[in-house]
Amino acid sequence: MSNAPLLQVRNLHTSFFTDAGEVRAVNGISYNLDRGKVLGIVGESGSGKSVSAYSVMRILTDTGRVTAGEVLFKGENILEYTPQQMQEFRGSRISMIFQDPMTCLNPVFTVGSQLREAIRIHTDRTKDQIQARALEMLQLVGVNEPEKRLKQYPHELSGGMRQRVMIAMALACEPDILIADEPTTALDVTIQAQILELMLDLQREMGMSIIMITHDMGVIAQICDEVIVMYAGGVCERGTADAIFYHPMHEYTRGLMRSIPDMSDDEKKRLIPITGTPIDLLHMPPGCPFAPRCDRAMKICLQEKPREYWVGRDHLSACWMNVKNGACYEERPAEGTVEVEEA
């Protein structure tokens, strides 16, 4: 089996063209997704997480367009696929779970009709085989009384049940990649834990890769192998989950970490919010986009955008503070030769 990444996103740029001007929602992000791995993409609302996924799936709105870059699936650039090729590709090779199942499930069709349609479009199963597969998928995702649920409408199911149906639809054709766009946002903590555990179980059972998009650092810590931190449409830090959580090397990542309550500490502490407001994507600054909100911003931060430097063997960060502190490397350091301390 080839060691090449299953999915390669290279220098992806996506813009929305509005009456006010060009909104550069994704600004040159790149990443690899290996087979059987879980990649987390984290950032606040408006950072470009979801748009990057919609670009990969090619489901942007009419005003959106990928302006540069490549998306390689097993070496083929899917941005060059015809609409017919993409229709066949979506569902069978890559599927997506959206964050609000109530708006993604059609309210005028039963759960069964929508689930069967997904299977019918992407497979050559007979009618009886499609029905059996629909029941099998509902059972697989833990839906009780699957025969009854197939006859019900989305509004008759709870939020957690609807999300399970969405997962069943996404996995019905056994895709190689599952993109989960904040799949637990609208769910309570108990149901959220069940959904995440279910996704991990299915990932191990089916051997698929997952891109988990969220603003919840707790979700990232629980299930992800690698993490990308996005801000203003770009990648500000990336690395293994351990590297990001134990040695954050970008001021934005540190701000995200400071906003998480520490449940292990008995002492009551105030959470420290990230001050300011997100950058205006219509008028991107020449320097680091996080500089206007950064307490440690230097003159160069406002004037020149930093590139990604190695700050550990499996850890990259785009922050001028690492250059100032001498904590960065031009090339990936050899294993065991670097210990990065948080500045």
LINWO-V45602 format. One record per helix or strand of 3 or more residues. SS is the DSSP state (H for helix, E for strand). FROM is the first residue (numbers start at 1). LEN is the number of residues. If there is no record, write none. Layout:
# LINWO-V45602
ss=SS from=FROM len=LEN
ss=SS from=FROM len=LEN
This chain:
# LINWO-V45602
ss=E from=7 len=12
ss=E from=21 len=13
ss=E from=38 len=5
ss=H from=49 len=9
ss=E from=64 len=10
ss=H from=78 len=3
ss=H from=83 len=10
ss=E from=94 len=4
ss=H from=101 len=4
ss=H from=111 len=12
ss=H from=127 len=14
ss=H from=146 len=5
ss=H from=154 len=3
ss=H from=159 len=13
ss=E from=177 len=5
ss=H from=189 len=18
ss=E from=209 len=6
ss=H from=217 len=7
ss=E from=226 len=6
ss=E from=234 len=7
ss=H from=241 len=6
ss=H from=251 len=8
ss=H from=291 len=3
ss=H from=299 len=5
ss=E from=309 len=4
ss=E from=315 len=3
ss=H from=320 len=6
